[in-house]
Structure formats: structure tokens, C-alpha cells
Amino acid sequence: MAAYGLGADDYVRKPFGAAELRAKVAAHLRRERRPRSHALSFGEVRIDLGARGLAVSDKAVPLTPTEYAICEYLARHPGQVMSRAQIREAVLGWESDADDAAISMQVSRARRKLSEAGADPIATVWGMGYKWQL
């Protein structure tokens, strides 16, 4: 039972037969071939990861590539507070010359566009950074 708690999906007891092992491997491969959603949904907010677009109530929100990347990064870590430095490194790379004010400006612009579309998923955590909440 401890293995399940550590992330195991299945196990095979010893001794086992080759047919049993083949059947279990085939079942896992079938599950992996299922189509996966390439979108993140939070109520009326939907982020299409393949098309790199964000929509509120099925209406596209016109974000710049950097604004979209910030929203995607925060949405992939819902509820977690991300500092401006973490956002900068994830979105622009560690070699970026952008400062905290530049990140704040990009977040502000994304929030304004989301607000105009009727959503407010980005929260400021004073003195720490931002988090995605819905």
C-alpha cells in the first residue's frame, strides 16, 4: 500500500507469469493512448495550451505572448503564490534583464484584459507575488 502513496499506479506480485505482465503493460499503454485535454479550465476561464489562447465564457481574450505565458504559468500552479522572480525566470528565462516592475506591468495588463472579459483569476499576495485563483 505504501507504493501507491509514493505514486505507483499498479504492481505485480512475485512470482508472476509473462502473460500477466504483458496484459498489465498493454492495459497501461491503452490508458496512455487516450486523448488528453490540452486545456486548463477554471469556471468560465479556459486556457487552450495547444493554441496558446485564453477565453472567458468562450470569448477570446487578446493577450500578448508574454501576458499569455504569465497566465499559463500561474494557471499551471493554481493557488500557489509565485514571486515576480519565479514568474520572470519561467516566462522570460533566467538571463532576462526584466525587473520586478516589468513583471508587475505585464501582470497588470493581463488582469485588465481579463477583467474587461469578466474574470479576475489573478490575485496579488502583498509582499510575495501573485497566484491564480478561481
C-alpha positions in Angstrom: 0.0 0.0 0.0 2.9 2.4 0.6 3.9 2.2 -3.0 0.5 3.7 -4.0 1.2 6.6 -1.7 4.5 7.1 -3.4 2.9 7.4 -6.9 2.7 3.8 -8.1 -0.2 3.0 -10.4 -0.1 -0.8 -10.3 2.1 -3.6 -9.2 2.8 -7.3 -9.9 3.2 -9.9 -7.2 6.0 -12.4 -7.5 6.0 -15.0 -8.8 4.2 -13.7 -11.9 3.7 -15.1 -15.4 4.8 -13.5 -18.6 1.1 -13.4 -19.8 0.1 -11.4 -16.7 2.9 -8.9 -17.2 2.1 -8.4 -20.9 -1.6 -7.9 -20.0 -0.8 -5.2 -17.4 1.6 -3.4 -19.7 -0.9 -3.5 -22.6 -3.6 -2.0 -20.3 -1.3 0.8 -19.2 -0.4 1.6 -22.8 -4.1 1.7 -23.8 -4.7 4.2 -21.0 -1.8 6.4 -22.2 -3.2 6.5 -25.7 -6.4 8.1 -24.7 -6.8 11.6 -26.0 -5.9 14.2 -23.3 -7.3 17.6 -22.9 -4.8 20.2 -23.9 -6.6 22.9 -21.9 -6.9 24.2 -18.4 -10.4 25.2 -17.3 -11.3 27.3 -14.3 -15.0 28.1 -14.3 -15.6 30.4 -17.3 -11.8 30.8 -17.9 -10.3 28.3 -20.4 -6.7 28.2 -21.4 -6.0 26.4 -24.7 -2.5 25.1 -24.3 -2.2 24.0 -27.9 -3.4 27.2 -29.5 -1.8 29.3 -26.7 -5.1 31.3 -26.2 -7.3 32.2 -23.3 -11.0 32.7 -23.4 -13.6 33.8 -20.9 -17.1 32.5 -21.4 -16.0 31.2 -24.9 -14.8 34.7 -25.9 -11.2 35.1 -26.7 -9.1 37.5 -24.6 -6.4 39.2 -26.8 -3.3 38.7 -24.7 0.3 39.4 -25.8 2.6 36.3 -25.8 4.2 37.4 -22.5 0.8 38.1 -20.9 -0.4 34.7 -22.1 2.7 33.0 -20.8 2.3 34.6 -17.4 -1.4 33.4 -17.2 -0.5 29.9 -18.3 2.3 29.7 -15.7 0.1 30.9 -12.9 -2.8 28.6 -14.0 -0.5 25.6 -14.1 0.1 26.2 -10.4 -3.3 27.2 -9.1 -3.4 28.5 -5.5 0.4 28.7 -5.3 2.0 32.1 -4.7 4.6 32.8 -7.4 7.1 35.6 -6.8 8.0 38.0 -9.6 11.4 36.4 -9.8 9.8 33.0 -10.3 7.5 34.3 -13.0 10.3 36.2 -14.7 12.5 33.0 -14.8 9.7 30.8 -16.0 8.3 33.1 -18.7 11.4 35.1 -19.9 14.3 32.9 -18.8 16.9 33.3 -16.2 19.0 35.6 -18.5 16.3 38.2 -18.8 17.0 41.8 -17.9 13.4 42.4 -16.9 13.0 43.7 -13.4 10.1 43.3 -10.9 8.4 46.4 -12.2 8.3 44.9 -15.8 6.7 41.7 -14.5 4.2 43.8 -12.4 3.3 45.8 -15.5 2.7 42.6 -17.6 0.5 41.1 -14.9 -1.4 44.4 -14.6 -2.1 44.4 -18.3 -3.2 40.8 -18.3 -5.5 41.4 -15.3 -7.1 44.4 -17.0 -7.9 42.4 -20.1 -9.2 39.5 -18.1 -11.3 41.9 -16.0 -12.8 43.5 -19.1 -13.8 40.0 -20.2 -15.5 39.3 -16.9 -12.9 37.3 -15.0 -10.5 38.1 -12.2 -8.3 35.0 -11.7 -5.0 36.6 -10.7 -4.7 37.7 -7.1 -1.9 39.8 -5.6 -0.4 38.4 -2.4 1.1 41.5 -0.9 4.9 41.4 -0.5 5.1 37.9 -2.1 3.8 37.8 -5.6 0.7 36.5 -7.5 -1.5 33.5 -7.5 -4.1 32.0 -9.8 -7.4 31.6 -8.0 -10.9 30.7 -9.3 
